[in-house]
Amino acid sequence: MTTTRSLACFALATAALMLGGAARAATTESGNELARRLVYSPKGRDKEMEKEATGNLFFFRYLKISEKKAITNTVPTTYSFKTIEPSSGMYVEFVITKKESLKIAETAQEGEALAVTGRIKTISKTNNQIVFESVRIEHKDRTTPKAGKEILSDIDSSARYGTDTSSGKEEVIKNK
């Protein structure tokens, strides 16, 4: 009986760990932070970062539209966007095909900004480009963060971005 109970506890613990890992893997990361880290990454680290990010879900804000093209050979008409991420100057390119996003895409104009969520298809630091796929436009956005409200160091004075010397990983570091 204790063996059966032990096996059941083990199975439950294993399932909980697997579900916890899946939930953690499904989180949406900040694309703006990724672009900034990529631009300022040391030589050699960029390829590793590109490989880690490809296929993952990212959320970008403040993407200023530099080019919008209607793709009219599709029904309904879809839209191709070339945008600029402000903190890094990287181009973020994507095509909108999702019905709920097309309503916003139709009215979006060059010079305006968008907030989008999608999966990274390719990244190229040498071409200064991130290509997104499966993109959803969340909303029209401001072209820059609101001063004093959206930068972590403004919210938490002990937070700063840098390299953790104990692990060597780039991350937000909080002074203790």
C-alpha positions in Angstrom: 0.0 0.0 0.0 2.8 2.5 0.8 4.4 1.6 -2.5 1.2 2.5 -4.3 0.9 5.7 -2.4 4.6 6.5 -3.1 4.1 5.9 -6.8 1.0 8.1 -6.8 2.9 10.9 -5.0 5.8 10.6 -7.4 3.4 10.7 -10.4 1.7 13.8 -9.0 5.0 15.5 -8.2 6.3 14.8 -11.7 3.1 16.1 -13.4 3.3 19.3 -11.3 6.9 19.8 -12.3 6.1 19.3 -16.0 3.1 21.6 -15.9 5.2 24.2 -14.0 7.9 24.0 -16.7 5.3 24.3 -19.5 3.7 27.4 -17.8 7.1 29.0 -17.4 8.1 28.2 -21.1 4.8 29.7 -22.3 5.4 33.1 -20.7 5.6 36.2 -23.0 8.9 38.0 -22.8 9.6 41.7 -23.5 10.8 42.0 -27.1 12.0 45.5 -26.4 14.4 44.2 -23.8 15.5 41.5 -26.1 16.3 43.9 -28.9 18.2 46.2 -26.6 20.2 43.3 -25.1 20.9 42.0 -28.6 22.3 45.4 -29.9 24.6 45.8 -26.9 25.6 42.1 -26.6 29.3 41.2 -26.8 30.6 39.7 -30.0 29.7 36.0 -30.1 26.9 36.2 -27.6 24.5 37.5 -30.2 24.3 34.2 -32.1 23.5 32.4 -28.8 20.8 35.0 -28.0 19.3 34.6 -31.6 19.1 30.8 -31.2 17.5 31.1 -27.7 14.8 33.6 -28.8 13.8 32.0 -32.1 10.3 30.4 -31.9 9.5 32.1 -28.5 6.7 34.4 -27.8 7.6 38.1 -27.3 5.6 41.3 -26.7 6.8 44.5 -28.3 5.7 48.0 -27.5 6.4 51.4 -29.1 7.0 49.9 -32.6 6.9 52.9 -34.8 5.6 52.1 -38.3 8.1 53.0 -41.0 6.5 51.1 -43.8 3.0 49.6 -44.3 2.0 47.6 -47.4 -1.4 46.1 -48.2 -1.1 42.6 -49.6 -4.2 42.6 -51.9 -3.8 39.2 -53.4 -5.3 37.7 -50.2 -8.9 37.7 -49.0 -9.2 39.5 -46.7 -6.4 42.0 -47.5 -3.5 41.4 -45.2 -0.8 43.9 -44.2 2.9 43.8 -44.1 4.7 46.1 -41.6 8.2 47.3 -41.1 8.6 49.0 -37.8 11.4 50.4 -35.7 12.0 49.4 -32.0 13.0 52.6 -30.3 15.6 51.5 -27.7 17.7 49.5 -30.1 16.9 50.9 -33.5 16.3 47.4 -34.8 13.7 46.8 -37.5 10.8 44.5 -36.5 9.0 43.1 -39.5 5.7 41.1 -39.6 2.6 40.4 -41.6 -0.9 40.7 -40.1 -3.3 37.9 -41.1 -5.4 37.5 -37.9 -9.0 38.8 -38.2 -9.0 40.7 -34.9 -5.7 42.4 -35.8 -6.7 43.4 -39.3 -9.2 46.0 -38.0 -6.4 47.8 -36.2 -3.9 47.2 -39.1 -6.3 48.9 -41.6 -6.4 52.1 -39.7 -2.7 52.2 -38.6 -0.6 54.8 -40.5 3.1 55.3 -41.0 4.6 57.3 -38.1 2.1 55.7 -35.6 3.1 53.0 -33.1 1.8 49.5 -32.3 2.0 47.0 -29.5 2.3 43.5 -30.8 2.7 39.9 -29.6 4.1 37.1 -31.7 6.8 34.5 -32.2 10.2 35.3 -33.5 10.9 33.7 -36.8 14.4 35.0 -37.4 16.8 37.5 -35.8 19.8 39.0 -37.5 22.0 41.4 -35.6 24.1 42.0 -38.8 20.9 43.0 -40.7 19.5 44.9 -37.7 16.3 42.9 -38.1 13.8 40.8 -36.2 11.1 38.9 -38.2 8.0 38.0 -36.4 5.3 35.4 -37.3 1.9 34.6 -35.9 1.5 38.2 -34.9 -1.4 39.8 -33.0 -1.7 43.5 -32.7 -2.6 44.3 -29.2 -3.4 48.0 -29.6 -2.1 51.2 -31.1 0.5 52.6 -28.8 2.6 55.6 -27.9 5.9 56.0 -29.8 7.9 56.3 -26.5 7.4 55.2 -22.9 5.8 57.6 -20.5 8.6 59.2 -18.5 8.7 58.0 -14.9 6.0 55.3 -15.4 7.3 52.5 -17.5 11.0 52.0 -16.9 11.8 49.5 -14.2 14.5 51.7 -12.6 11.8 54.5 -12.3 9.5 52.2 -10.5 12.1 50.4 -8.4 15.1 52.6 -7.6 17.3 49.6 -6.7 16.8 48.0 -10.1 19.4 48.3 -12.9 20.2 46.3 -16.0 23.6 44.7 -16.2 25.6 41.5 -16.1 25.4 39.4 -13.0 29.0 38.6 -12.2 28.1 35.5 -10.3 26.3 33.8 -13.2 27.6 35.9 -16.2 24.0 36.3 -17.4 22.5 39.6 -18.5 19.5 40.4 -16.4 17.8 43.0 -14.2 19.8 43.2 -11.1 18.4 44.5 -7.8 20.8 45.9 -5.3 20.2 44.5 -1.8 
